[in-house]
Amino acid sequence: MKLSSDQIQQLYTFTQQHYVEYYDLQNELVDHLANSIEEQWKENPKRSLEEALQMEFKKFGIFGFSDIVEQRQKAMNKKYNTLIWKHFKEFFILPRIIATALVFVLIYKITSITKYQEVFIFGLLSILMLSVFINLIISHNKLKAKFVATQKKWLFEDVIYRCGNVMAFVQLPLQFLIRIGGMSESNKMTPLHLALFSLITGLLFIIAYIIQFVIPSKASEYLKQTYPEYDLLS
């Protein structure tokens, strides 16, 4: 005994009602639920869909589908971090490493201007945070508009376009470095701390660039690799 298309749709509705908002996770859960219900019907054909569904849902425990969602989110975040690392390494291979080194030197030279050191440091951090903030707004609106058009959300797509917000927290070590990391009595950073500041800031700008531009520019490619059906349904 097989589930009808209407019954399959009921399973999709059930997953949505239990806080599974991503279409790819809904697919996995609906497939699992459908197979389990059909197995139940082999033993007891008179069992209703609702009864069979509730029996299967109880197997997920008191937290329902939340554990599955959390596991998949961790897996997609790990996949995303792998992409960041992949593109990050490319900035340290010829010929791109030359431009990367110039960025570090430029930041050091700019922040070494004693008279305006604090202004430049504040400006660099502000540019970094502002670019991330603007990108988050644009990404949020883009995903919202796409959901309205397709009524489908994909977990990895959500990760790609929202992970830029980690930059808002990554800049905290820079604040710690500036405030605690050995500023002199004249309130100026030593050459050593300037070099360290330049290195960390340069790395953060690279990561911000990867998160906001490199990976999103290849998002369609990565999403098709993750979801073979993405191109047809998005």
C-alpha positions as CSV (number, residue, x, y, z in Angstrom):
1,M,0.0,0.0,0.0
2,K,1.5,3.3,-1.1
3,L,0.8,6.8,0.0
4,S,-1.1,9.0,-2.4
5,S,0.2,12.4,-3.6
6,D,-2.3,14.1,-1.2
7,Q,-1.0,12.0,1.7
8,I,2.5,12.9,0.8
9,Q,1.6,16.6,0.9
10,Q,0.1,16.0,4.3
11,L,3.5,14.8,5.4
12,Y,5.1,18.0,4.1
13,T,2.6,20.0,6.0
14,F,3.3,18.0,9.1
15,T,7.1,18.7,8.9
16,Q,6.4,22.4,8.4
17,Q,4.1,22.5,11.4
18,H,6.9,21.0,13.5
19,Y,9.3,23.7,12.6
20,V,11.2,22.2,9.7
21,E,11.4,25.2,7.4
22,Y,14.0,24.0,4.8
23,Y,12.8,22.2,1.8
24,D,15.7,19.8,1.6
25,L,15.2,18.7,5.2
26,Q,11.5,18.3,4.5
27,N,12.3,16.0,1.6
28,E,14.5,13.8,3.7
29,L,12.0,13.6,6.6
30,V,9.0,13.0,4.3
31,D,10.8,10.2,2.5
32,H,11.7,8.6,5.8
33,L,8.1,9.0,7.2
34,A,6.5,7.7,4.0
35,N,8.7,4.6,4.0
36,S,8.0,3.9,7.7
37,I,4.3,4.4,7.3
38,E,4.1,2.1,4.3
39,E,6.0,-0.5,6.4
40,Q,3.4,-0.1,9.1
41,W,0.6,-0.6,6.7
42,K,2.1,-3.9,5.6
43,E,1.6,-5.2,9.1
44,N,-1.7,-3.4,9.7
45,P,-3.4,-2.0,6.6
46,K,-6.3,-0.7,8.6
47,R,-4.1,1.8,10.6
48,S,-5.0,5.4,9.6
49,L,-2.4,7.8,8.2
50,E,-2.6,10.0,11.3
51,E,-2.1,7.1,13.7
52,A,0.8,5.7,11.7
53,L,2.4,9.2,11.5
54,Q,2.1,9.8,15.2
55,M,3.6,6.4,16.0
56,E,6.6,7.2,13.8
57,F,7.0,10.8,15.1
58,K,7.2,9.5,18.7
59,K,10.4,7.7,17.7
60,F,12.1,11.1,17.3
61,G,11.8,11.8,21.0
62,I,10.5,14.7,23.0
63,F,12.4,17.2,20.8
64,G,10.8,16.0,17.6
65,F,12.7,16.9,14.4
66,S,14.9,19.5,16.2
67,D,17.8,17.1,16.6
68,I,17.7,16.2,12.9
69,V,17.6,19.9,12.0
70,E,20.5,20.7,14.3
71,Q,22.6,17.9,12.9
72,R,22.0,19.0,9.3
73,Q,22.8,22.6,10.2
74,K,26.1,21.5,11.8
75,A,26.9,19.5,8.6
76,M,26.1,22.4,6.3
77,N,28.1,24.8,8.5
78,K,31.1,22.4,8.3
79,K,30.7,22.2,4.6
80,Y,30.6,26.0,4.4
81,N,33.7,26.4,6.6
82,T,35.5,23.9,4.2
83,L,34.7,26.3,1.3
84,I,36.0,29.3,3.2
85,W,39.2,27.5,3.9
86,K,39.5,26.3,0.3
87,H,39.2,29.9,-1.0
88,F,41.3,31.3,1.8
89,K,44.3,29.2,0.9
90,E,44.1,30.5,-2.7
91,F,45.1,34.0,-1.4
92,F,48.5,32.5,-0.4
93,I,49.4,31.0,-3.7
94,L,51.2,32.8,-6.5
95,P,50.3,35.2,-8.0
96,R,47.6,36.2,-5.6
97,I,49.9,36.0,-2.6
98,I,51.7,39.2,-3.9
99,A,48.4,41.2,-3.6
100,T,47.8,39.6,-0.2
101,A,51.2,40.7,1.1
102,L,50.6,44.2,-0.3
103,V,47.4,44.4,1.6
104,F,49.2,43.6,4.9
105,V,51.9,46.1,4.1
106,L,49.4,48.8,3.2
107,I,47.4,48.3,6.4
108,Y,50.7,48.5,8.4
109,K,51.8,51.7,6.6
110,I,48.5,53.4,7.1
111,T,48.2,52.6,10.8
112,S,51.8,53.6,11.3
113,I,51.0,57.2,10.7
114,T,51.4,58.3,14.3
115,K,49.3,61.5,14.1
116,Y,46.2,59.7,12.8
117,Q,46.8,56.2,14.1
118,E,43.6,55.9,16.2
119,V,41.5,57.4,13.3
120,F,42.8,54.9,10.8
121,I,42.4,51.9,13.1
122,F,38.8,52.9,13.9
123,G,38.2,53.5,10.2
124,L,39.4,50.1,9.1
125,L,37.3,48.3,11.7
126,S,34.3,50.5,10.8
127,I,34.7,49.6,7.1
128,L,34.9,45.9,7.9
129,M,31.8,45.9,10.1
130,L,29.8,48.2,7.9
131,S,30.5,46.1,4.8
132,V,29.3,43.0,6.7
133,F,26.2,44.7,8.0
134,I,25.2,46.0,4.5
135,N,25.8,42.6,3.0
136,L,23.6,40.9,5.6
137,I,20.7,43.3,4.8
138,I,21.1,42.6,1.1
139,S,21.3,38.9,1.6
140,H,18.3,38.9,3.9
141,N,16.2,40.7,1.3
142,K,17.4,38.5,-1.5
143,L,16.5,35.3,0.4
144,K,13.1,36.8,1.5
145,A,12.2,37.7,-2.1
146,K,13.3,34.3,-3.4
147,F,11.2,32.5,-0.8
148,V,8.1,34.6,-1.7
149,A,8.6,33.6,-5.3
150,T,9.4,29.9,-4.8
151,Q,8.0,29.1,-1.4
152,K,11.1,27.0,-0.8
153,K,14.1,27.5,1.6
154,W,17.3,25.5,1.2
155,L,19.5,25.1,4.3
156,F,22.8,25.4,2.5
157,E,21.6,28.4,0.6
158,D,20.6,30.0,3.9
159,V,24.1,29.2,5.3
160,I,25.9,30.7,2.3
161,Y,24.0,34.0,2.4
162,R,23.8,34.4,6.2
163,C,27.2,33.2,7.5
164,G,28.7,36.7,7.0
165,N,27.3,37.6,10.4
166,V,30.2,35.7,12.0
167,M,32.4,38.7,11.1
168,A,30.6,40.8,13.6
169,F,32.1,38.5,16.3
170,V,35.4,37.9,14.7
171,Q,36.4,41.6,15.1
172,L,36.2,41.3,18.9
173,P,39.8,40.0,19.1
174,L,40.9,43.2,17.4
175,Q,39.2,45.3,20.0
176,F,40.9,43.2,22.7
177,L,44.3,43.6,20.9
178,I,43.9,47.4,20.7
179,R,42.7,47.9,24.3
180,I,44.7,45.3,26.1
181,G,47.6,44.3,23.8
182,G,50.2,46.7,25.0
183,M,49.4,50.2,24.0
184,S,52.0,52.6,25.3
185,E,51.5,55.5,27.7
186,S,51.1,57.8,24.7
187,N,48.1,55.7,23.6
188,K,50.0,54.5,20.5
189,M,50.5,50.9,19.5
190,T,54.1,49.6,19.4
191,P,55.5,48.4,16.0
192,L,55.1,44.8,17.1
193,H,51.4,45.3,17.9
194,L,50.9,47.3,14.8
195,A,52.4,44.4,12.8
196,L,50.1,42.0,14.6
197,F,47.1,44.3,14.1
198,S,47.9,44.6,10.4
199,L,48.2,40.8,10.0
200,I,44.9,40.0,11.8
201,T,43.0,42.9,10.1
202,G,44.3,41.8,6.7
203,L,43.2,38.2,7.3
204,L,39.8,39.4,8.4
205,F,39.4,41.5,5.3
206,I,40.2,38.4,3.2
207,I,37.7,36.3,5.0
208,A,35.1,39.0,4.7
209,Y,35.7,39.2,1.0
210,I,35.4,35.4,0.6
211,I,32.2,35.3,2.6
212,Q,30.5,38.3,1.0
213,F,31.7,38.0,-2.6
214,V,33.6,34.8,-3.6
215,I,31.3,32.1,-2.2
216,P,28.0,33.9,-3.1
217,S,29.3,34.3,-6.7
218,K,29.7,30.5,-6.9
219,A,26.5,29.8,-4.8
220,S,24.6,28.3,-7.7
221,E,27.4,25.9,-8.5
222,Y,27.8,24.8,-4.9
223,L,24.0,24.4,-4.4
224,K,23.6,22.3,-7.5
225,Q,26.4,20.0,-6.2
226,T,24.6,19.7,-2.8
227,Y,21.1,19.4,-4.2
228,P,20.8,17.9,-7.7
229,E,17.2,19.0,-7.9
230,Y,18.0,22.6,-6.9
231,D,18.2,24.0,-10.5
232,L,14.8,22.6,-11.4
233,L,13.0,23.8,-8.2
234,S,14.6,27.1,-7.4
